[in-house]
């Protein structure tokens, strides 16, 4: 995985066997600057850094990458079926047999006693066989031999010892079943399709990992900003409590107002504690996705997000988004490749319904002599030869196995076609929902911003009324609570909008483009 063109301020990144990460530092979006405890280590992290680090260390990505490599090896395995095979066989045989009748050229007259026919043979056979993409095979066989018999019975032999050699070429070619280049390359093409499928499975997992990191990153942003809202609400309650105590001491406010302010402070302290816990929880979730290793995971590391959320509406076109998703989604390519493999398997199974009819032709040259040189010369001069040709036909009665396999492959091909249609429908529906979510969440930002502004004005007005004695502490606390709720709602809408943009990119399979990454 490599980083494409260099965006401003970001160095190109190579992600594969090794990944170079660019450390980014800078102030967090609206972040406070609290003092870290001595045992804590703070680390500023951008969204791009988080995504790249997750891709580098994610275990699912590593497993998928290795599986992809194994699929590529399957292609070589299928191609290797057409590699030639060379075999060499050396033998020595000795046979001492009793003679029961005269041997022509070996014994004279009738036998009066049992004689021994002692024959010794040394032979080397060199055989080369290769399968053809047409379904046939070629076999070249060369077999020189040396034969020696005992002198008592070899009186009439021309050569003793005798050297013989034979060179034979045999060609076999199916004419019906297993005949043709397309049929015999079926499993190579299926293996190639499986490798393509695994490539897109790998891409799908990369997209999923990045999308998960994005969703968790924005939740961490929300947790940090939500803590600031809680702290602001606590500070406002504390200021009101201090004011009420001073007024109560001066005798211009009842103790009930002080108690109400104290209860509000206690409640908002709890909200701050809950918000701080939420930050720690989200930090752990993000760190787990980065897969830092167990020892590093035991350390107390505080992650500070530095990327601000987007608050502007990006141009959207529903039909364009659907077209991009149909073109780029890994599931579409997987379904198409599975459909192609299903058709290949169906055609192969259909071919297996045919009877086996094969042509076989052979031709050879022979040689004989008193030494190897002599027999080799006679072997290749063409004086002694043989040749032949024939057809072999066979067909299993009933052929139930081939028929059942063909029916099964037909059903699998139909299922693959239905799966492709189902995937396309799911993608279209998913993109439509993702686009609506983006549009809705952006409108939520506008409405919650208006609600927050109104809450600020209402609180300010109620505080002024309290100063002149026209309101009560309870009303001011209610408006403070309403403001904190409105601020939280605006923050939630903003973060949800950014999560929706991430979700839409995942549905369109354009997540890698946002980080200038390509497989």
N, C-alpha and C positions, 0 to 999 in steps of 0.2 A: 504494500500500500504506500503510495507516494503522495507527497503534497504537491499540488499543481502550482500554477503561476504564483508569484510572490505578492501577496496582499501587503498593503502598507503596514510597516511596523512589525511584520511577522516573517520570520525566516522560513525557508522551505524545510519540510520535515520528511524524512524517509522512515516509513513504518513498515517493517517486514521482519528480517532477521534481527535488525537493531532499530531502535527509535531514538532520535535526538529530540529532546524536549527543550523548549525555550522558556526559561523562567520569566514570569511577568510579575512585576510589582507595581503597586500603586494604591491609592486610597480606595476603600470599598465604597459602594454606592451608598451615600448618606450615612456611612458608618461612624460610630463613635470611636474614640481612641482610649478604651479602658486599659488600665495597667494589667498586664498578664501576670499570673502567679509564677513564681520562680520555677516550679516544676512543669509548667506548660511550655509548649513550643508553638508559636503562632506561624501560620503559613498562609500567605495570600495566594489565591488561585483563581485563574480565569476559566471561563467555560471551555475555551479551546484546549487549555492545558488539561483540564479534567477529562475531556473526551479522548485526547491522545494518550494520556496515561492509562485510561481504562482499556483502550484498544491494545496497548502494549502488554498489559499484564492479565487480561481477562482469560480465564481458563477455558470457557466455552469457545472463544476465538481460537485458542491453541489447538483444541480438539478438532474443531472444524477444519483448520488449516491442514492438520495431519490427515484427516479423512479425505480432503481434496487431493492431497498428494497420492494417497492410496488408489483413488479413482484413476489418476493418470497412469499408475502402474498397471491397472487392469487393461488399458488400451494396449500397452506393450505385450501383455500376456496373450491377448487375442491375435495381435499381429505376428507374434512368435510362432503361431501354429503353421505359418507358411515358410518358416526358416528351414533350410536343408539340414538333413541329419547324415553324418558320416560315421560309419561303423567299420571296424577292422576286427576280423576274427581269425586267429591262428590255431590250427589243430594238428595233432600228430596221432595217427592211429596205426595199430599193428594187429593183424589178424592171422593166426596160425590155424588153418582149417584142414581136416582130414579129407582126402580125395576119395570119392567112391566110384569115379569114372574118369576116363582119360580127358585131359585138357588139350584142346586143339592147339597145336603149336607149342605145347608145354611138356607133354609126355609122349613117349613112343610106344605104340602098340597098346595091347590090353594091360591093365594093371594086374599084377600078381600079388601085390601086398598094399597095405595102406601107405600112401605117401602124404607128406605134409605140404600144403600150399601156404607158404609164409609170405604175406604181403604187408609192406610198410608204406604208409602214405603220409606225407607232410603237405599241408595245404594252408594257404593264406587267402582269405576272402575280404575284399574291400568293396563296401556297398555304400552308395550315396542315394538318398531318397529325399525328394522335396515335394511338398503339396502345392498345387497350383490354385490360383484364385478362381479358376473355372470349376473347381471341384475335383479335378483329377490329380494324379501324381505321376512322377517320373522316377524310375528306379534304374540306376546304372550299377552293374555288378561285374567285378573283375576278380577271377579266381584262378591263380596259378597253383599247380600241384606237382609234387614229385612222388612217383610210385616205384617201389623196388620189391621184387619177389626173389625167393631163394633160387639159386642157380639150377638145382635139380629139376625144376619144372619150368625153367625159363629158356629152354634150348631153342625154341622157335620164335622167341619174342624179337621184334625189330629193335627195340630199345629197352635195356634194363641196366640201370634205372631209366625210367621214362618220365619226361617232363611234358605236362599238358597245361593248357591255359584256355580260359573261356572269357569272352567279353560279351555281356548281354545288356540290352536296353529294353525296358518294359514300360509301356505307357498305358495308363488306365484313365478313362474319362467317362463319368456318369453322363447319361443323355436325358434323364428325366429327373428323378429325385437327386437333390444336392448338385444340380447342374446350373452353372451360370455365376457370373462375378457378383451380382447383387446378392444372391442367396448366400454365397460363401463369405461375403463381407458383412453379413447381418450383425454378427456379434461384435465386430469391430465398431460398427456404427452405434450399436447399443451402448458399448463401453464409452464411446466418445460422448454420447448423450448423457450418460450417467456422470461423466466428468463435468460436463457443462452444468448439469443440475446441481452437483455439489459445489461448483463455483458460485452459483447464485444462492445456494444455502448459506455459504460462507458470507456472501454479501448481505444476505438478510440478517444474519447474526450480528454483523458489524453495525448495520442500521439500528437494530434493536438495542445493542449496547449503548450506542451514542444517544438514542432517544431516552433510554432509562437514566443515563447520566444527566441529560438536560432537565428531565422532570425533577430529579432529586436536587439538582443545583438550584433550580428556581424555588423549590420548597425551602432550601436553606436560606435563600435570599428573603423569603417571606418570614421565616422564623426570626432572622436578625432584625428585620424592620418591625415585626410585630412586637419584639421586645422593646424597641424604642417607643412605640405607641403606649405600651404598658408603663414604661418608666415615666413618660410624659404625663400620663393620667395619675400616677402615684405622686409626682411632683406637684401637680395642680391640687390634689387632695391635701397634701402636706401644707401647702401655702394657705389653703382655706382653713385648715385646722389651726395653724399658727395665728391667722387673723381672728378666728373665732375665740381662741383662748385669750387673746389680748382684749377683745371686746367684752368677753365674759368677766375678765378681771376688772375692766373699767365699769362693769355693771350695766352695759348697754345691750347685752345679749344673754340669753338664758343658757343654762348648762346643757339643755337638750340639744342645742345646735352644736355644742362642743362634742357631745357624745356621738351625734350623727357623723360629724367629720372624722372622729377617731375610728368609727366602724368602717367608714369608706376607705380610710388609709389602710386598715388591716386587710380589707378585701382586695385592695389593689397591690398590696405587698404579695399576697398569694398569687395574683395574676402575673406579677413579675417573675416569681419563682417558677410557675408553670411555663412561662415563655422561655426562661433560661434553660429549662429541661428540654423543651422542644428543639432548641438550637443544638444542644448536645446530641440529641437523638438523630437529627438530620445530618450532623457532622459525621456521626458513626456510619450512617447509611451511605453517605457519599464516599467515605474512606473505604468502606467495604467494596464498593464498585471499582475503586482504583486498585484493589487487590495488592496492598503494599507488602504483604507477608505477615506472618503471625507476630514476629518480634516487633515490627514497626507498629502493628495494629494494637499492641499492648501499651504503646506509649500514649501520653496525653497530648495529642496534637490538635490545636484549634485552627480550623479552616475559615478563612475570611474571603468570601466571594467579592470579586472586584468588578464584575461586569454589571452595569445597570440594566434593568429590564427595558424592553422596547415599549414605547407608549404611543407610537404613531401607527396608523392603519396602512398596512401594506396592500398594494393593488391586488385584487383577487378576481379571477375569472373561473367560474365553476367548470365550464366546458374545457377550458385550457388545462385546469388542474386534473380533470378526469383523463384527458388525452395523455398528459405527462405520466400519470400513474399507470395507465394501460401500457404505455411504452416502456417504462422503467422498472416497474415492480418486479422483484425477483420471482414472486409466485407465478406470474404470467409466463415467464421464460421456463420455469420448472414444469408447469403444466403443458406447455407446447412441446418441450423435449420428451416428456412422458408420453404424450400423444404420438409423437414420431416413433418412439421406441415401441409403443403398442402396435402401430401399423407394421413396423419391421418384423416384430415377432409373429404377427398374424400372417404375413406373407410367407415367412419361413415355415410356419405350421401348415399352411396351405400346400406348400411344396412337398412336405412330408407325406401328404396323402397319395402322391404318385407312386407307381411301382418303381423298383430299382432296375434300371436298364443301363448297363455299362459296356462300353467298348474297351477291349483289351488287345493290345498289339505288342508283339515282341520280336526282336531280331538279335542275332548273336554271331560271333566269330569264334572259331576254334583253332587250336594249334597243338602240334605234337612234335617232339624232338628229343635228342639225346642230352641236351642241356637247355638252360633257361633262355639263352640267346637264340638258339635255333627255334624253340617253340614260340618265342615272341614274334620272330620274323614271320613264321607261318600263320600266327594268330591274326596278324594285321594285313596280310597280303590278300585276303579275301577268297582264298581257294576253298576254305571250309567254312560253312555258314549254316544258319538255320533262321527261319522266320515263321510267324504265324499270327493270326488275328481271330477274334471271336467276340460274341456278344453274350452277356450274362443277364438273365432276367429273373427277378424274384419279386414276390408280392405276398405279404402275410394275409391269410384268409381272415376276412372280417375287418382287419386293420383298425380295431377298436381304439387302440392307444393313440394312434395318429388322429383319428376322428375326434376323440375326446379332447386332445390337446388343442386342436384347431377351434373347437367350440369354446374352449376356455379362453383362448387368445382373442377370439371375437368379442367376448364379453369384456375382457380387460380393455380392448381398444375402445369399446363403447363407453366404458366407465371413465377412461382418460378424456374422451371428448366431453362427457358430461361434467367432469371435474373442471376442465378449462372454462366452460360456460359458467359454472358456479363461481369460480374464482373471479372472473370478470364482473359478475353481478355484485359479489361481495366488495370488490374494490370500488366500484361505482358508488354503492351505498355508503361505504366508509368515507370516501372523499367528500361526498355531499354533506355528511354529518360533520366532518372535520371543518369544512368551509363554513357551515352554519355556526359551529362553535366559535371559530375565530371572529366572525361578525358579531355574534352575541356578546362575547367577552369584551370586545372593543366598546360596544355600546354600554356595557356595564361600567367600564372605566369612566365614561362621560357622565352617566347617571350617578355613580357613587361619588365622583368628584363634586358634582353639584350638591349632593346630599351633605358631603363633608363641609363645603363652604357655608351652607345654610346652618349646619350645626355649630360652626365656629361663630357665626353671627348671633345665633340664639344664645349661646353661652356668654358671649360678650355682653349682650343686652341684659341677660339675667344677672350677671355680675354687677353691672351698673345699678340695676334695681336693688340688689342686695346692699350696695353701699349706701343708698338713701333710705333703706328700711322698707322698701316696697316688695321684697321677696324674702325667701327663707333659705336656710342652708340646704334643706332637702331638695328644693327646686334646682339650686346651683349644682348639687351633686348629680342630680338626674341628667342635667344638660352636659355635665362633664362626661358622664357615662355614655350619653348619646354621641358625643363627639368622638370618644375613643372607639365606639362601635362603628361610626361612619369612617374613621380613619382606617380601621381594620378592614372594612368592606372595600374601600378603595384600593388598599394594598392587595387584598385577595383578588380583586378583579384584574389588577395589573399583572400579578403573577400568573393568574389563570390565562390571561391573554397570551403571555409568553409561552406557557405550556401548550396552549392551543396551536401557536405557530409551530412549535416543535412537533406536535402531533400531526399537523397538516404536512409538514416536510416528510415525516415518516410515512404517511399515507401515499405521498407522491414519490417516495424513494429518492428525494433530492437532498437528503441530509448530508451526504458526503460533499456535495457541491458547496454547501455553506461553509465548510472547513477547507475547501480546496484540496480534497483528498480524492484519490482514485485507486481502484484495485488494479 
